[in-house]
């Protein structure tokens, strides 16, 4: 009986010893697996993939708080103690991309910027400055009158001249440039560009450039394209046409409209063939003087109705505390 008792005791101790070894083996195996998990390149900061769940945007990179992997605590066995250090989740900090080097000249950069569709500039933000602009140029007497009055008041104007009139009054346009005025594109024949194909519209613009270069010199055209690349679409036709605006923008031009003029507001309501020029010129004077404000782009034409009282128009503008400038001095582009 005693021998049987010792046999059972030895058997029980052997079972207990074998169970303890197994527990230690399992615990050490779990420890190794966890350590491998923590140091695995799949979860290290250098190889953390940017997925929808873990990518951090540039704007959020500095705000993101690092999170920790779940803490692993193994069950103790046979006096074995395992400690796993909490490892923070790496935060993605984007490196700013270097500034691109275009490899293009300033002129090419300007051409690229101008290729974007631009809508006509009709006014600008200013409380005291305005721009006087004059269109067409077929009436030689009116052109001389404008140059005379502008010189008297030391005012510079922006002229949108039809190409076919550049050669007929070449000396006057040369004088205008010498006196500080600028001459800009108003197309060759003053045809509404919306009625033309793209190729025909481009021809209207390039023929104007050719005539202007012949009269004023290629150097002037180059300066115009660089410093005041303005075009006024005949009759305003195309001011709301994406096709035409894209075309002129791709050619390097900035379309210019107006917010104050005399024809649609005054002259078209009269019979210009029978009514007195003096009375109509007086009405134009009253209209412009009353409506002009800072930031206005004023459209006048080289005709007797707009130019007969130009002296008084300029005086009235000055009395309102306004000054007159070139478009190139008032528009940022």
Secondary structure as UniProt FT lines:
FT   HELIX           2..39
FT   HELIX           41..43
FT   HELIX           45..47
FT   TURN            52..54
FT   TURN            58..63
FT   TURN            78..79
FT   HELIX           106..114
FT   STRAND          129..136
FT   HELIX           140..153
FT   STRAND          158..161
FT   HELIX           163..165
FT   TURN            166..169
FT   HELIX           170..178
FT   TURN            179..180
FT   STRAND          182..185
FT   HELIX           193..195
FT   HELIX           198..216
FT   HELIX           218..227
FT   STRAND          230..231
FT   HELIX           234..236
FT   TURN            237..240
FT   HELIX           242..250
FT   TURN            251..252
FT   STRAND          254..256
FT   STRAND          260..261
FT   TURN            263..266
FT   HELIX           267..269
FT   TURN            272..274
FT   HELIX           277..291
FT   TURN            294..295
FT   STRAND          296..301
FT   HELIX           304..307
FT   TURN            308..309
FT   HELIX           310..319
FT   TURN            320..321
FT   STRAND          323..325
FT   HELIX           327..330
//
